[in-house]
Amino acid sequence: MKCTSEKPHRFLVVMFAFILLANCANAVVFVKPGERIQAAIDAAPPGETIEVSGGTYPESLVIDRSLILKGISSGVDLPRVESENGPAITIKANGVILEGLWAKSTSGWTGDAGILVLSNDNIIRYNMASGSGNAGILLKKCSNNTVFGNVVQGNGNEGLLLENASFNRLEKNKVSDNRNGCKLVGSRENVILGNTFLQNRFDAINLEESNANLIDGNYVAGSDSALVLDSSRDNIVQRNDFVGNEKGIYLSYLGTGKDVQSKGKGVVISYNSMPSQESVSTNNSIYLNNLSNKKNARDDSLNNWDNGKVGNNYSDFNDPAEGCKGIKICDAEMSVPGGPSVDRYPKATPVPVIGRSTGPGGAALQLSGKSYLPGGRMDLNFTAPVGAEVWVGRAAASGQNGQEDLYLGQNKSGDAWLTAPEEEGSYLLAMRDRNGTKVLSLPFNVTVPVLSASPATVYTCEKIIVTFRGALGRKDDWIGMYKEGSSNAAVRQTLGSRDRGNATFSAPDAGSYLFKMFAGGANLPLASSNAVEVKPNAGHKVIAEPSQVAPGGLVTITFWGAAPASVIGMYGMTRPDRFDLGKISTGGRSCGTMVRRLPAAPGQYDFRMFQDDINRPLLAQSNVVTVS
C-alpha cells in the first residue's frame, strides 16, 4: 500500500514565507542623499530600521509608526533634516528610536521645533537640534520619553521645551546658546538629570506651573538665571552646580498674577498674594546645590532649604568671615532674606580634593597620588567634557618628553591608567581636545622612595627626625617606627597626603629602632631607614618649645627622668615653687611630652618638674618662655 500527503510540504512553504516576512520586517533600509527619508518611512513596516547617510535632506518628516530612524555620520557632520515650514521631524507613533540626526526648523511658530514629539515611550538620543527658529526639541502632551545625550544649541527660543508632558527623562544633554535652555509648562514628574547648560541667554532651566519634577546633578553657567520656578510646587532641586550666573535659582509663586522682579538675586522664592495673607509654602526642596553666582538667596515664601541633614553651599555664606563656622556644615543656620525660610545646615567651603583638577564643561581629572615609582602604574579617574573629544597624556613640566595620548572620548566618566616615566622628575598630566588645546592639567612626580632618620644616637623621648620622599601622596600613607627584632610598629604616623617632607618621632624606651614607609593598604614597605640607637636617660630635664609665643599661645613640654608620681607646674619666672599657675601629672612616664597653654598676660614663664605633689622635691626646671 502506498500512502502520500502534501501537508508537510505545505507546512514548510508557510514557515519559509513567515521567516522571510519576519526578516523583511526587521531589515535595514538605507537612504542616500537625493532620496526621500519620508518615502522610506511610509514604506516601512513597524520595527524596521532606516539608516540615513550623511548629507542634507530638505524635508518635514512625520514618523507615524514604531521604527528606528538612525543617522550615519560621514565623519564631518550628522545627516541634516531641514524644514522651512513646520517641524523638521515629528514623532507621532509610540516606541520610536531617533538617533544621530541633525534636525533644524527655521520656522519661528511656537508649535514648531527641530524635533517635535507627540507620542509616548520614545528614545531621542545623540542628535543635534540646532538653529531652529523656535525650539530645538519639543515634547507636547506626551509621557515616558527619554531624551539622552543630544546637543541642543543656537535655537531661537527654547532648547528643550515640555508642554503638558509628564514622566519624561532629560539626561546628559548639552544645551547651549539658546534663548532659554529648558522650559517646562504644565508638566509634572519629569526628571532633568546630569545636563550641561552653557551660555543660554535668559533662563537655563524654567518651570512654569510644573509640579513634582526632579532637577538633579545639572551644571549651569553663563546664564541670566540658572533655574526659575514660577508658580510651581513640590519640586526637588538637588546636587546641581549653578555657577557664574547673574542669578542662581529664582523661584516665584504669583498668587495675583503680579510680576516679580529678580533684582539681580541668586535664589528668589516669591509669593505675591493679597496683603492680608501670610506667606505660604510651595514645598519645593532645595539642597546639596553649589550656588556661586552674583547673589544666591531670597525667599518671600516658605520652602525647604535643606533635607534635614544638609543644605546648600552659598558662595556668600560658606566661610568664617561670612558667619559660617564649621568643617563641613556651618555651625549657624542661614536666614534666607525676604521671609521666614532658613537653611538649617548650610555647607561650609568645600575642601579641595587633593590631586583633582576641574575644567569647563564638567571636565575633571583625579590622580590616585602625587608621586609614582619609575615605570609604575598611574591610576586616574576622569570626566570628559560635554561636547568635546579629549585625550590625556603626560609630559615633563617643561613640556618635553611627551607620551602617546590616551583617548578618553566625550561626555563620559570612568577610570583609566597610564605608565609613569622611567626617569625621576616633575611631570604634568594634561587633558587636551582635538585641536591640542589644554583643557586642564595635574602635576605629579616620579621618585625613587628614600627614608632616612637622624640623629643616629638619641636619648629616650628625644626627637628623631625622619626625612622622606617618594611617598605616593595619599592620605593613608604612613611611616612606622620598629624596635629591632619586632614586626609590629611601636608608633605609626600618617603623612597627610604629603609625598615628601619630615616626620618627628620619639622612643620612650631604649633600644635600636628603624623606620619603614608604606603606601596606604600595602603590606610591603616602599623604603626603610637607617637604624637609630636610643639610649636610656639617667638625668632629669625639662624643655619648653617654642621659647617665645603670643599671649595665650601653646608650648610643648618635653621631660626626662620623671618619677612615678611626678608633676610639672607652670610658674612666673620668679615665683616660689608653692605658687604654681597650674600643674599636670606626668602619668607615671619616665619621659614624654605634654602641651600647655600660656597665660594671656605678657611676661616670662618656666616649667618645673617635681618628684611628687606632696613634698615637691625639684627634679628639673625648664628654659624661660616669653609671652609677648
VENHUDA-V941661 format. One record per helix or strand. SS is the DSSP state (H for helix, E for strand). FROM is the first residue (numbers start at 1). TO is the last residue. If there is no record, write none. Layout:
# VENHUDA-V941661
ss: <SS	SS>
from: <FROM	FROM>
to: <TO	TO>
This chain:
# VENHUDA-V941661
ss: <H	E	H	E	E	E	E	E	E	E	E	E	E	E	E	E	E	E	E	E	E	E	E	E	E	E	E	E	E	E	E	E	E	E	E	E	E	E	E	E	H	E	E	E	E	E	H	E	E	E	E	E	E	E	E	E	E	E	E	E	E	E	E	E	E	E	E	E	E	E	E	E	E>
from: <7	28	37	49	56	61	68	79	89	97	101	113	123	128	135	143	146	151	158	166	169	174	180	191	196	203	214	219	225	236	241	247	267	281	290	295	298	302	313	317	320	329	334	342	347	356	360	364	371	377	390	406	413	425	438	450	457	464	478	491	500	511	527	532	541	548	554	567	583	591	603	618	625>
to: <25	31	43	53	57	63	72	83	91	99	105	117	125	130	140	143	148	153	163	166	171	176	185	193	198	208	216	221	230	238	243	254	272	287	292	295	299	304	314	317	322	329	335	343	347	358	362	367	372	383	396	409	419	433	446	454	459	469	483	494	505	518	528	535	545	549	560	572	585	597	610	621	627>
